[in-house]
């Protein structure tokens, strides 16, 4: 079936993930592997993790010198994120905001904005364009997403929800659980949208990797990584 990526969807998804992790005896998932590499050349400053989930990337950034705002639509995710920040000793350098990012407007711009596997309830490219407005001049936008590309031939295809999703690996209810078409996007789509708006594309790559779900099964992911600098 199809679904909307609204607050109810993400709240339920994070509650299910919490139960699955507790049942399997697993801890919080680590940040995605691209964050360190893609921010290595940046001077730490202000950062927004847009759709921060349970805080893996936000806490990593805070631990590496950034002043971080983590924003998400799920109360459950933010509670877990705050606990993660406390355990990492970075509560003074990260704050959490409960917000629908499609409607929320921050009070400031940021030198870095990251979006990691964030599926909003608006077309995906429109969302990236929306949050890009909050990047300060000369700042960086880092997009990490599951690649939806029929041409890639890696099993995700348009209209098929990837088995791994949003900061961890979720066990989806079945193979017939599909996101709306508005959630699908390709590397070329992202690059074209940003370049046409005057952004300097510094990274545009596709990567394959395998994760283990809370239920113990291997999940193959095909990721899209785009880093762009605002002129």
N, C-alpha and C positions, 0 to 999 in steps of 0.2 A: 504494500500500500504506500501511498505518498503521504507526506506530512509537512507541516510548517516548522521552521526552526524558531519557534517562539519561546517565551519564558517557560511555559509548562513543559515543552519538549526537553529543554536543557536541564531543568530542575529534575525531572524524572531520570534523565540520562545520568546525571551526576550521582543521584541517589542510588541508582542501580550499580554504577561503577564502584561506589563506596562499599556496598554490600558484597560485590564480587571480590574486591580486594581483601576485605576482612575475612571472607570465607576461604580464600586461597592463601591467606597468611602473607600477602605481599604488601610492600610499603608503597610510598608515593613514587610515581614514575619520574625519571630524570628529565632534564630539559632536552629538547631535540638536539641532534648532533651538529646542526648548522650554526647555532647561535654563537658559539665561541669563535669559529672561523670568520663569520661574516661581520663580527664586531671588533675583531682583533686590531684593526687599524683606526678605530674611532677613539676619540678622547671622551671618557665618561662625562656625562652631563645629565640632563633630564630625559626620562624615557617614559613612554606609555606602552604597556602591554595590552593591546586592544583585544578583548576576549581572552582574558588571562587564564580562565579555567581554574585549576587547583594550584596555580602559581609557580610551576616549575621554572618557566623562563623569567618571570618577574623576580623571583628570589635569586636566581643565578645572576641576573643583572645587578641587583642590589648588593650581592656579595662581591661583585667586581667593580664597585665604585660608582654605580649609577644611582641617581635619585629617581625612584620608580613609582609610577602610578599603575596599579593593576585594576582594570575595569572588566566586569563581567555581569551577565544578566541573571546568574544563578546564585542564590543565597548559599546553597550547599557547597558549591565550588569555592566561593569566597571564604567560607568558614574553614575549609580544608587549607586554602591558601594562607590564611592568617596563622593557622597552626604550623604550617611549614616554615613561614617566615620567623615565627617565634623559636622554633627548633634550630633554625640556622643563625639566630642572633642578629637578624637584620630588620627588626621591627621599626627601628628609627629611620630607615632609609627607604621604606616602601609603605605606601598607603593603598587601601582597597576601596573601590567605588562600585556600588551596586547600580548598574545602569544598562539600559537598552541603548547600545551604541548607535543604533540607527536614528535615535531621537536626542541623545545626550549631546551637549556641547561643553567641552572643557573650558576652563577659565583662562587657559594659557596654551601656548604652543610648546612643542617638545623637540629636542635635538635628535631623538630616536623614537620611532614608533614601530613596534613589532606586531604582527598578526600571524598567529600560528594555528593553522587548522580551524580558523574561525568561520563558521557558517551562519550568517545573519538571516533575518527574515525579509531581506530585499535581494535583488540580483547581486551576485558576487562581485562583479566588476564595479557596480555602483557603490558597493560598500568600500572597496579599496579606494575609490576616488573620494568618497566621503571622509574617511579617516586621514587621507593624504593631506587634506586641507589643514590639519593640525600640526604638520611638520614645519618647524621653523626654517627660514631661509638658510640654505647650506646643510640642512639636516638630512637624516636618512630614514627611508621607509624600507622595512624588511618584511617581506611576505613569504611565509612558509605554508604550503597547502598540499592537499592530496590532489594529484593530477587526474583530471577527468578528460580523457582524450581517446576517442575511438581509434584514431590513427595509430596511437602508440601500441595498441594490441596487447595490453598488459592486464586485461580483465576488469578494469574499472568502468570504462565506457560511459557515455552520457546516460544519465538516469539511473545509475547504479551506485548505491552508497558503499564506500569502501569499508572493509571490515575493521580497519583500525581508524580511530577517529579522535581528534581533539585532545592533544596532550597525553593521552594514554591509549590503550587499546580497549575499545568497548566491545562487549559481546552483543551483537545486534540480534533482534528477535528472529530473523529469518532472512532468507535470500530474497524474499519479495518485498522487503522494506526499502523503498526507494525515496530519495529526496526529490523535491521539485526540480524541474529543469533549470530554474534560475540559480541553483547552487553549483552547476557545472561550469567549468572554466578551463582554459588551456594556458600553457606558458606563453604562446604567441598572443593570446588575448590580453593578458596582463601587460606584457611588454609593449604592445601597441597602444593600449590605453594610457599608460604612463608616459611613453615617449611622445605621444601626440600632445600631451599637456606640458611638455618642456622638461620632463625629468631626465636626468642622466642615468642610464641603466649601467650599473657596475657589475652585477651578477645576474645571469639568467640561465638556470641549469635545471636538469631533471636528474633525480637520483632514485635508485632502488634500494630498499633495505627490508629487513625482516625483524619483527618484534614478536614478543610472546604476550598473549592476552592474559587477563586475570584468571581465565579458565584453563590456561596452560597450553593453548594451541598456538602454532606459529601463524603469523599474519604477514603477508607480503604487501608492502606499501610502495607506491611510486609517488615521489614527492616533487613538487615544483618549488624552486628557491629563486626569489627575485629580490635583489637589493638595488635601490635607486636613490640618487641624491637630488635634492631640490636645489635648483639654480638660484 
